[in-house]
Amino acid sequence: MRLIRFSRDNGPARLGLLIDDRAVALSDLIDTPPTSTRDAIAQWDTLGPRLAAANTAGKGTPLAEVSLLCPLDGCEKMMAIGLNYADHIEEARGEGLTIPTEQVWFSKQVNALAGPFDGIELPRVSDKLDYEVELVAIIGKGGRHITAADAPQHIFGYTVGNDVSVRDWQTKTPQWVLGKSFDTHGPIGPAIVTADEVGDPHGRAIRSFVNGELRQNSNTRHLVFNVWQQIEELSKVMTLKPGDVIFTGTPGGVGLAFRPPKFLKLGDVVRCEIDGLGAIENTVVAES
């Protein structure tokens, strides 16, 4: 299933499913549905079968008539791993970044969370705005000290993300949090595709485009530390909770690595896509 949030005619946000080319509200399928994505995730063991059994015939609104919103209505934490594709490691080497022998984690603050077609703000304080297409995992069953073998049972689903980065703010201190946490710099979507539909996430083509130009083109099989290993490492430190967001790394081809760099400018359109999960498309806008 594909869990979404959407609105129609600037009305209130509704939680629903993406079925073919229709947005179907949960309230049209079952009685007393959850209204929060995180509540839906926490209740999925009972909610999922109810939705699977619901009659969807003739229900829903064509996608052309709705606005798809961020599929998460908030989360407790967003964590992201850096330098996790071999080709991205090589281009980072050219920028003088230390090459890791362990998983490199940073917190992407939750204020960065944004929708699949929201604008990406160009900060007033920098012109070094960059893109990073990523497979994003959403935690379903929380826990601590989760083994890699058990990790698949703890993932609710997957979505497409853009780990938007402000490069000078990322590198002016040893920790990357500020450069990764500007408002609007974490768009995800268009839907959260449940883990049972995705299966093994390692083997999905992943791409990004800027104004139609292919910039990144790889496959999630090339992750240095796979999704299961990432969850094992994180859960040694923190309790993972339903709805937590994990950005799993970006392949080579980011704007910083070009000569000269190809940073994003006002009006640029960034499209990030992963086979089977869909695509997000965000336009660079002035900071509000």
N, C-alpha and C positions, 0 to 999 in steps of 0.2 A: 504493500500500500504506500501511497504518497500523501503525507500529511502536509497541509498548507494552512496559511492564514490569508484571508482576502477580504476586500471590501468592494462594495458596489455603489456607484453614484456618491462617493465621499461619505458613505454611511459607516457604521461601526465595524470594527474588525470581527470576522467570523472564523472559527476554526473549522476546517473541512478536509476533504480528500480531493486530490486531483485524479479524475477518472477520464481517460482519453483526453478530450479537449474541453472538459467541463469542470467547474468548481462546484463541489457538492458539500453543503454545510452539514456538519455532524448532526445538527438539530433537525435536519430533514430526514435523517436516517434512523435515529434512535431517540428514545425519551431521556431526558435529563443528562445530556452529554456534558463533559467537562468544557469549560470555556477557555482554559489556559493550556498551552502546549505542554508545559511541564507537568500539569495534572494529568493530561492525557498519557504522557510517557509513563508516569508513575503507576497509572491504572491499566496499562496496556495488556497485562495478562488476562484481564477480564474484558476490557474494552475492545481489544483487537478482534476476538472471536465474534462479538456482537456486531461490529462493523462489517466483518467478512460475511456474516449471514444476512445483512440488511439488503432489502430490495432497492437497487439504485436505478431501475428502469425509469426513464423519463424525468429524472431528477437532475437538478443542477443548473448552472448558468454558464453559457459559453465563455471561455477565457477572454475572448475579445471584449466582453462587457464587464470585466472585473479588473481590479488592481491586485496583483499578488504582493503581499507584504512579507516582511521577514518571517520565516516559518517558526521562529522562536520568539515568544513575547518576553524575553529576558532570560538570563541564566545567572547562576552563582559565580561561575568562573569560566574564562576562556584561556586555554593554554595552547602554546604553539611551539613546535620544534624547528630549529634552524639548521641549515646546511645538511639536508637529509636526502639529496639526490647527488649522485657522483658528479654529473655535469655542472650542477650548481656549486658544488664544493670547488671544482676547478676554477670557475669564474670568480668565486670569492677569494681564492688564493691570489689571483691577480690584483685584487683590491687590498691585499695585505691583511686580510682577516685570518685569525688563527684557525687552523684546520683541526676539527675536534676528533678525539678518540673515544669520547663518550657522547651520549645524547645531550644536546644543547637546548635547554628549555627557557622560555620567557613567558611572562604573563601578558596577554593582550587584554587590556581592561575592557569591561563589559560595555562601557559607553561607546565603543567602536562598532558594536553590533548594528547592522543595517540590513535593509531589504534587498532583494535580488535586482531591482531596477531603480533603487534610490541613487541620488547623486553622491559622488565622492568629492569631498571638499578639498580644494587646493588651499593649504594653510596660508595665513597671512605671513607667517614667520619663515617660510621656506619655499623654494621652487624645485626641490629635489624629490618630487612625488613619484613613487614607483608602484608597480603591480606585482603580484605573486599568486598565480592560480594554485589552488590546493584542494585536495580531498579533505573533507571535514567529517569527523566522526562525532556523533551525539551519543552521550552515555544514556543508557536505559536503566539497567540494574546497577545501583551504586555499590561501593565496597572499598575495602582497603586490602593491600597485599594480594592483589589479583595476579595470578600467574598468566603467562602468555598463553598457555593451553586453555585457560578458562576465559580469557579476554573476549572471545567472540560472543559469549553469552551475556556480556555486560554492555554491549552496544545496541542501542535502539535503532539507529539508522545512520545514513550518510547523506551528505549534501555537497554542493559546490561552494567554494569560498574564495575570496580574494584577500590575501593578507597584505593589504595596502600598507606601504612603508614610506616614511619620510627619512631619506637616507642620512642627511646630515645630523638629524636628531637621533637617529639610531646609533650612530658611531661616535657621537661626541662624548659619550660616557661608556664605561665598560658594560653596563646593562642596557638592553635594547628596549625597555618597556615604553619609554616616552615616544620613541620614534615609531612604535608599532600601535599606539593607543589613541591617536587623534580621533575625534568624533567622526563617524561615518566610515571609518577605515577598516571595517570588518563585514562587508556585505556577504550574505550567504543565501542559498536557495537553489532553485525556485521552490523545491519541496524537500522534505526529509523523507528519503526513500528507506523503508524499513529494511532491517538487516536480512530478514528472511528472503526478501525479493532480490537483494544485491548478491547474497552469497559471499564468496571470498572477494574482498575489495581489491586485491592485489592482481592487477591485470587489466585495468581500465585505461584507455587512452585519455590523456589529459592535455588541454591546449589553452592558450590565451592569444587574443588578437587585440591590437590597438588600431582603431580606425580601419579595420579589415585586414591589417597586415599581421600575418602569423608571427608571433614572437616566441612562444613556448610550445613545444611539441614533444611529449614524452609518454610514459606509461607508468602507472602506479606500481608495476612490478619492480621498478628501479629504485624504490625507497631503500635507503641504506638500513634504517631501522624500521621494520614493518609496523603496522598498526598494533598488532598484539604486543610486540616488544615495548612500544610506546606506553601502552596502558599499564603493563607490568611495572615499568620504571616510575611512572607518575604515581601509581597507587602505593608505592613504597613510602611516599612522602605525605600524600594527602588522601583524604576520603573523597572518592569520586561520587558524584550525586546525579540523579536523573536530570537530564537537560544540560549537563556540563558539555562544553564545546572543546574539541581538540582539532587544531589545524595541524595536519600531518607532514607538512613540508612542501617546498616548491621545486620544480625542475629548473634547469638552466634556461637562459634567455631573458632574464630580467633587464629592465632598462639601464640599470647601473653598469652592466657588463659591456654595453656597446661602446665603440670608440668613434665619435664622442658619445657620451651617455644619451639615452633616449628617455628623458624624464617626461612625465605626463604634463600636459598643458590644459588650460581652460578649453572646454568643448570636446576634448578627446573622449572617445567611447571605448571602453575596455570590456571585452567579452571573454568570459572564462567558461569553459565547458569540459565536462567529463562524460564519456560515453555511458549511456544508461541512466545518468543522474540528471541530465539537463544542462541548462546554461543560465548564467546571470549576465546582465549587461548594464554597465553603470557609466554615466557621463560625468566628467570632471566639471565641477561647478565652483563658484567662488564661496569662500567660507562665509557662513551666515552670521 
